[in-house]
Amino acid sequence: MKSALRSRRCRPVAQSRVTSQCGNARSLRGITGADREGGSLTPNVLKQAAAFHGHLGPWLVLGLKAGAHARRKLTASPFELNARVFCPAGTPYTCFVDGVQFSSGCTMGKGNISHVRAKGCRVEFTRTGASHKGTKVQSGSGTMLRFALRSEVWDELHSRSGGGMSGAARLGREFARRPLEALFSV
Ligand SMILES: [Zn+2]
C-alpha cells in the first residue's frame, strides 16, 4: 500500500490512465466526427457541438472542421495538442473557438488553447506531447498545422450574416458539407 503511493510506482499507473483516456480519444474521434480529409461533419456531431455551444452556426462549424482535421493529421490525443486561435474578440468570431475546443479536445480547462485578438481568423495547432496532471504523455514532434480562413469565405460570412439563429444554423449545415480546402488555406 505504502509502496503504491511512491511516485515511481504511481507514474506507470497514471500513464496507463492517460493512455486509456487516449483510448477514449478513439471514441472522441467518433465525436469529432468529420469524415476523411476534413469532409462533412455528421449530423450527430453537429447536434452535440450545438448543444455544447448553445446554437449551430458557421463559425462553430469552421472550428469543428479545423480541430477535427488537426486531430487526425497530427494523430494527437487532446493531451498532446495545443491550439492558438487568432480572431477578433466577441461573437460570432469566438464561436470558432468553441468549435475548435469541441473537436480538437484543446480546452480552457486543460489550458492547451488560447485566444489571440487578431484581424481575420486562423488557428495554429502544435503537437506538443504536453503533460496533464504532471504526467508526461509522450514527447511531441512539435509539428505545427495552420488553418487560415480564406478571405472570400470571410467576406461571404459577413454578407450572409442576416437571418437570425435559423439562418446561422442553415449556413452552419451548409459549411459542414463543404470541403476543408474550400474554407481554409492549410
Ligand atoms: Zn455561436
Residues whose N, C-alpha, C, O or C-beta is under 5 A from the ligand:
A	BS01	ZN	G57 C95
